[in-house]
């Protein structure tokens, strides 16, 4: 049950994200121009529990790959593996304010030591990450991985989540195929 809740939170991350931080890495020896077809390797435990949202992730990936001229196939060049993870993150911010102390009489004022105050703010939030792996079927090795991470905002409605999910997957695939 905890696993299901965990993956549900991850999916919410991707579909209700505000700002997505993305990164990618690839095999510099891979010939990306030769990849024309793909198929999904779907391990249910790697995706969020909510079936509808999991399907939206796969549809968004399908749309991105199709827009790059690739086709879904039973005999693919690439396997697409998708994983989602979530966890707690923290931010720390500090502020120091100095207040001078002055005193004196008449037109001549002198400055004293004054005082200062400091405040430290700790903010905790849920962050989720979506991993998209592209695996060369013949070589049986990873040739490209894209990652997207964002804060989870559970207060988004379903239309906003769907739109944000498509945008997040689009940002992840922005650097595919890599320019070699």
C-alpha positions as CSV (number, residue, x, y, z in Angstrom):
1,X,0.0,0.0,0.0
2,X,2.9,2.4,0.8
3,X,4.4,1.7,-2.6
4,X,1.2,2.5,-4.3
5,X,0.9,5.8,-2.4
6,X,4.5,6.6,-3.1
7,X,4.1,6.1,-6.9
8,X,0.9,8.1,-6.9
9,X,2.8,11.0,-5.4
10,X,5.4,10.7,-8.0
11,X,2.9,10.8,-10.8
12,X,1.3,13.9,-9.2
13,X,4.8,15.4,-9.3
14,X,5.1,15.1,-13.0
15,X,1.5,16.0,-13.8
16,X,1.2,19.0,-11.4
17,X,4.6,20.4,-11.6
18,X,5.4,24.1,-11.7
19,X,9.0,24.3,-12.9
20,X,10.6,21.2,-14.2
21,X,14.4,20.8,-13.9
22,X,15.6,18.5,-16.6
23,X,18.8,16.8,-17.6
24,X,19.9,14.0,-19.9
25,X,22.8,11.8,-20.7
26,X,23.6,9.6,-23.7
27,X,26.0,7.0,-25.1
28,X,28.4,9.0,-27.3
29,X,29.0,6.0,-29.6
30,X,25.3,5.4,-30.3
31,X,24.0,6.1,-33.8
32,X,20.7,7.9,-33.0
33,X,19.8,8.4,-36.7
34,X,19.4,4.6,-37.0
35,X,16.7,4.4,-34.4
36,X,13.3,4.4,-36.1
37,X,11.0,2.3,-33.9
38,X,10.3,1.8,-30.2
39,X,8.3,-0.3,-27.7
40,X,7.6,0.2,-24.0
41,X,8.9,-2.0,-21.3
42,X,6.3,-1.4,-18.6
43,X,6.9,-2.5,-15.1
44,X,3.8,-1.5,-13.1
45,X,5.8,-1.1,-9.9
46,X,7.9,1.6,-11.6
47,X,4.9,3.8,-12.4
48,X,2.5,5.7,-10.2
49,X,-0.5,3.7,-8.9
50,X,-3.1,5.8,-10.6
51,X,-3.7,3.9,-13.9
52,X,-5.1,7.0,-15.7
53,X,-2.1,9.1,-14.9
54,X,0.3,6.3,-15.8
55,X,-1.4,6.0,-19.2
56,X,-1.0,9.8,-19.7
57,X,2.7,9.5,-19.0
58,X,3.0,6.8,-21.7
59,X,0.8,8.7,-24.2
60,X,3.0,11.9,-23.7
61,X,6.1,9.9,-24.4
62,X,4.5,8.3,-27.4
63,X,3.6,11.7,-28.8
64,X,7.1,13.0,-28.3
65,X,8.7,10.0,-30.0
66,X,6.2,10.0,-32.9
67,X,6.9,13.7,-33.4
68,X,10.6,12.8,-33.9
69,X,9.7,10.4,-36.7
70,X,9.8,7.2,-34.7
71,X,7.0,4.5,-34.8
72,X,5.8,2.1,-32.2
73,X,6.7,-1.5,-33.2
74,X,6.6,-5.1,-32.1
75,X,10.2,-5.4,-33.5
76,X,11.7,-2.2,-32.1
77,X,15.1,-0.6,-32.3
78,X,14.7,0.9,-28.8
79,X,13.0,-0.2,-25.6
80,X,11.5,2.7,-23.6
81,X,11.6,2.2,-19.8
82,X,9.9,4.7,-17.5
83,X,10.4,5.1,-13.8
84,X,9.0,7.5,-11.3
85,X,10.4,8.4,-7.8
86,X,9.5,10.9,-5.1
87,X,10.9,12.1,-1.9
88,X,11.1,15.0,0.6
89,X,13.3,18.0,-0.2
90,X,14.1,21.0,1.9
91,X,15.2,24.6,1.2
92,X,16.9,26.8,3.8
93,X,16.9,30.6,3.6
94,X,18.5,33.0,6.1
95,X,18.1,36.7,6.5
96,X,20.1,39.1,8.7
97,X,19.0,42.6,9.4
98,X,21.3,45.2,11.0
99,X,19.7,48.1,12.9
100,X,22.1,50.9,13.8
101,X,21.9,52.5,17.2
102,X,22.4,56.3,17.3
103,X,22.3,58.7,20.1
104,X,23.4,62.3,20.7
105,X,22.2,65.8,21.4
106,X,21.8,68.7,19.2
107,X,23.4,68.6,15.8
108,X,26.1,66.2,16.6
109,X,25.0,62.6,16.6
110,X,27.2,59.6,17.3
111,X,26.7,56.0,16.3
112,X,26.7,53.2,18.7
113,X,27.2,49.5,18.3
114,X,23.6,48.8,17.2
115,X,22.1,45.3,17.0
116,X,21.2,42.7,14.4
117,X,18.7,39.9,14.0
118,X,18.8,36.8,12.0
119,X,16.1,34.5,10.9
120,X,16.3,31.1,9.2
121,X,13.4,29.6,7.3
122,X,13.2,25.9,6.6
123,X,10.7,24.7,3.9
124,X,10.0,21.1,3.3
125,X,8.2,19.9,0.1
126,X,7.6,16.8,-2.0
127,X,9.7,16.5,-5.1
128,X,9.2,13.8,-7.8
129,X,11.4,12.7,-10.6
130,X,10.5,11.0,-13.9
131,X,13.2,8.9,-15.6
132,X,12.9,7.9,-19.3
133,X,15.4,5.4,-20.5
134,X,16.0,4.5,-24.1
135,X,17.7,1.1,-24.5
136,X,19.2,-0.3,-27.7
137,X,17.5,-3.6,-28.3
138,X,20.5,-5.2,-30.2
139,X,23.2,-4.0,-27.9
140,X,21.1,-4.4,-24.8
141,X,22.4,-1.2,-23.3
142,X,21.2,2.2,-22.2
143,X,21.8,4.8,-25.0
144,X,19.9,7.8,-23.6
145,X,18.3,8.8,-20.3
146,X,16.2,11.9,-19.7
147,X,15.2,13.1,-16.2
148,X,12.7,15.6,-15.1
149,X,12.2,16.7,-11.5
150,X,9.7,19.2,-10.0
151,X,7.8,20.0,-6.8
152,X,4.6,18.1,-6.3
153,X,1.5,20.2,-6.2
154,X,-1.5,18.0,-5.3
155,X,-3.9,21.0,-5.6
156,X,-3.9,21.1,-9.4
157,X,-7.0,20.0,-11.2
158,X,-6.9,17.2,-13.8
159,X,-6.7,19.5,-16.8
160,X,-3.7,21.4,-15.4
161,X,-2.0,18.1,-14.5
162,X,-2.5,16.7,-17.9
163,X,-1.1,19.9,-19.5
164,X,1.8,20.1,-17.1
165,X,2.6,16.4,-17.7
166,X,2.8,16.9,-21.5
167,X,5.0,19.9,-21.0
168,X,7.3,18.1,-18.6
169,X,7.8,15.2,-21.0
170,X,8.4,17.7,-23.8
171,X,11.1,19.4,-21.7
172,X,12.7,16.0,-20.9
173,X,12.8,15.1,-24.7
174,X,14.0,18.6,-25.7
175,X,17.5,17.3,-26.0
176,X,16.6,14.1,-27.9
177,X,18.2,13.1,-30.2
178,X,21.4,14.6,-28.9
179,X,23.5,16.7,-31.2
180,X,26.8,14.8,-31.6
